[in-house]
Amino acid sequence: MPDLYFGALTLTLKLAGLTTLALLLLGTPLAWWLARTRSSLRGPVAAMVALPLVLPPTVIGFYLLVTMGPDGPLGRLTQSLGLGLLPFTFGGLLLGSMVYSLPFVVQPLQNAFEAIGERPLEAAATLRASPLDTFFSVVLPLARPGYLSATVMGFAHTVGEFGVVLMIGGNIPDKTRVLSVQIYDHVEALEYTQAHWLAGGLLLFSFAVLLALYTLLAGARKKTDGGR
């Protein structure tokens, strides 16, 4: 039994870590564009990013399963590249987790970028800083609280997801069975004691993550206010 938990825990942490890293890399330019653009596409793109907040996870999982399936556009692409099909693999779990956790990373980054305002960017421009240099030397330090929120929320949300991973990955030990699916297995088998242990652990983890996040953000705000 401990080995079973260790496999699910390892897979969950690996999935959450890679999902968060990928979303930070891909979500940064998207969030920057949403924060700065005046394009008419801003509304539709922002709505697409926020869709996982309101759609049932099973709906997202179903359409991802169809898209990645043998007759779906992504499935045909992966097969033509010799990669096989993504459903019921770790790669499929990773892609589904990225879609499901997208707003939990992009929206904090977008809010942080919008809060910076124009004055720091204009000051950097007067010093002839390039856009790339301005982003790394001015924007990123000022957006640090947003990156902290995005990292913590993206990681924690991925750890707790269930519907999407079950639809896309199924329940394969050491391959796609994460902690949330392990809890479901225990409940389905009426093994409530084991379910209590895992569910209680995730409850404590979620509380600790949120407490740490709010504490760190409060400290960051104090430093920012003190520097003004």
C-alpha positions in Angstrom: 0.0 0.0 0.0 2.8 2.6 0.8 4.3 1.8 -2.6 1.0 2.5 -4.3 0.7 5.9 -2.5 4.4 6.7 -3.4 3.8 6.1 -7.1 0.6 8.2 -7.1 2.4 11.0 -5.1 5.5 11.0 -7.3 3.3 11.1 -10.5 1.2 13.9 -9.0 4.2 16.1 -8.1 5.9 15.4 -11.4 2.7 16.4 -13.3 2.2 19.5 -11.2 5.8 20.7 -11.5 6.0 20.2 -15.3 2.6 21.8 -15.8 3.5 24.8 -13.8 6.8 25.3 -15.5 5.3 24.9 -19.0 2.5 27.4 -18.2 4.9 29.9 -16.8 6.9 29.8 -20.0 4.0 29.8 -22.4 1.7 32.0 -20.2 4.1 34.9 -19.8 3.9 36.1 -23.4 0.2 35.5 -23.5 -0.4 37.4 -20.3 1.8 40.2 -21.5 -0.1 40.4 -24.7 -3.4 40.5 -22.9 -2.2 43.2 -20.5 -0.8 45.4 -23.3 -2.8 44.9 -26.4 -5.6 47.0 -27.8 -6.6 44.5 -30.3 -10.3 43.5 -30.8 -9.2 39.9 -30.2 -8.3 40.6 -26.6 -11.9 39.9 -25.3 -12.2 36.5 -27.2 -8.7 35.4 -26.2 -9.3 36.3 -22.5 -12.6 34.4 -22.6 -10.9 31.4 -24.0 -8.2 31.5 -21.3 -10.9 31.8 -18.6 -13.1 29.0 -19.9 -11.7 26.3 -17.6 -12.9 28.4 -14.6 -16.6 27.8 -15.6 -16.6 24.6 -17.7 -17.0 21.2 -15.9 -13.7 19.4 -16.0 -15.4 16.4 -17.7 -16.4 18.7 -20.6 -12.8 19.8 -21.0 -11.6 16.3 -20.7 -14.1 15.0 -23.2 -13.2 17.5 -25.9 -9.5 17.0 -25.3 -10.0 13.3 -25.6 -11.7 13.7 -28.9 -9.1 16.1 -30.2 -6.2 13.8 -29.2 -8.0 10.7 -30.4 -7.2 8.8 -33.6 -9.7 10.9 -35.6 -8.9 14.2 -33.9 -6.7 16.9 -35.4 -4.1 16.6 -32.7 -4.2 12.8 -32.7 -3.6 12.7 -36.5 -0.7 15.1 -36.1 1.0 13.1 -33.3 0.5 9.9 -35.3 2.0 11.4 -38.4 5.0 12.5 -36.4 5.4 8.9 -35.1 4.5 9.9 -31.5 1.4 7.7 -31.2 -1.7 8.9 -29.4 -1.7 11.0 -26.3 -4.7 9.7 -24.4 -3.9 7.5 -21.4 -0.3 8.6 -21.4 1.7 11.0 -19.2 2.0 13.4 -22.2 -1.8 13.5 -22.5 -2.1 14.2 -18.8 0.4 17.1 -19.1 -1.4 18.7 -22.0 -4.8 18.3 -20.3 -3.4 19.8 -17.1 -2.0 22.7 -18.9 -5.4 23.5 -20.5 -7.2 23.1 -17.2 -4.8 25.2 -15.1 -4.2 27.8 -17.7 -6.2 30.7 -16.1 -4.7 30.0 -12.7 -1.3 31.0 -14.2 -2.2 33.5 -16.9 -4.6 35.7 -14.9 -2.3 36.4 -12.0 0.5 37.3 -14.5 -1.8 39.5 -16.5 -3.0 41.4 -13.3 0.6 41.9 -12.3 1.6 43.3 -15.7 -1.4 45.6 -15.7 -0.6 46.9 -12.2 2.9 48.0 -13.4 1.5 50.9 -15.4 3.2 52.9 -18.1 5.6 55.1 -16.0 8.3 52.4 -15.4 8.2 51.4 -19.1 8.5 55.0 -20.2 11.4 55.6 -17.8 13.2 52.6 -19.3 12.5 53.8 -22.8 14.1 57.2 -22.0 17.2 55.3 -20.9 17.2 53.6 -24.4 16.6 50.2 -22.9 15.4 47.7 -25.5 12.0 46.1 -25.1 13.6 42.8 -24.1 15.9 44.4 -21.6 13.0 46.4 -20.2 11.0 43.3 -19.7 13.7 41.4 -17.8 15.2 44.3 -15.8 12.0 46.3 -15.1 8.8 44.2 -15.7 9.9 40.9 -14.1 11.1 42.4 -10.8 7.9 44.4 -10.5 5.7 41.5 -11.4 7.3 39.2 -8.8 4.2 38.8 -6.6 2.2 37.9 -9.7 4.7 35.2 -10.6 4.6 33.9 -7.0 0.8 33.7 -7.1 0.8 32.1 -10.6 3.4 29.4 -9.5 1.7 28.5 -6.3 -1.9 28.5 -7.7 -0.9 26.6 -10.9 0.9 23.9 -8.9 -1.7 23.5 -6.2 -4.6 23.5 -8.8 -2.9 20.7 -10.8 -2.3 18.6 -7.7 -6.1 18.8 -6.9 -7.5 18.2 -10.4 -9.6 15.1 -11.0 -12.1 15.1 -13.8 -9.7 16.1 -16.6 -7.0 13.6 -15.6 -9.5 10.8 -15.2 -11.0 11.5 -18.6 -7.7 11.8 -20.4 -5.4 9.4 -18.5 -7.8 6.8 -17.1 -6.5 4.9 -14.0 -3.2 3.2 -14.9 -0.9 2.6 -11.9 2.5 4.4 -12.1 1.5 5.9 -15.4 -1.7 8.0 -15.1 -3.0 7.3 -11.6 -2.6 10.5 -9.6 -3.6 11.1 -5.9 -7.1 12.4 -6.7 -7.8 9.3 -8.7 -6.4 7.2 -6.0 -8.9 8.7 -3.5 -11.6 7.9 -6.0 -10.5 4.3 -6.1 -10.7 4.0 -2.3 -14.1 5.6 -2.1 -15.4 3.3 -4.9 -14.1 0.3 -3.0 -15.6 1.6 0.3 -12.1 1.9 1.7 -13.0 5.1 3.6 -10.0 4.9 6.1 -7.5 5.1 3.2 -9.6 7.7 1.5 -9.6 9.8 4.7 -5.8 9.7 4.9 -5.2 10.8 1.4 -8.1 13.4 1.3 -6.9 14.8 4.7 -3.4 15.1 3.4 -4.5 17.0 0.3 -6.7 19.2 2.5 -3.8 20.1 4.7 -1.5 20.6 1.7 -4.0 23.0 0.1 -4.4 25.0 3.3 -0.7 25.2 3.8 -0.1 26.4 0.2 -2.7 29.1 0.5 -1.5 30.3 3.9 2.1 30.4 2.6 0.9 32.3 -0.5 -1.0 35.0 1.4 1.9 35.3 3.9 4.4 35.8 1.2 2.2 38.2 -0.7 1.6 40.3 2.4 5.4 40.5 2.9 6.0 41.5 -0.7 3.4 44.3 -0.4 5.0 45.6 2.7 8.4 45.7 1.0 6.8 47.5 -2.0 5.0 50.0 0.2 8.2 50.6 2.2 10.1 51.3 -0.9 7.8 54.1 -2.0 
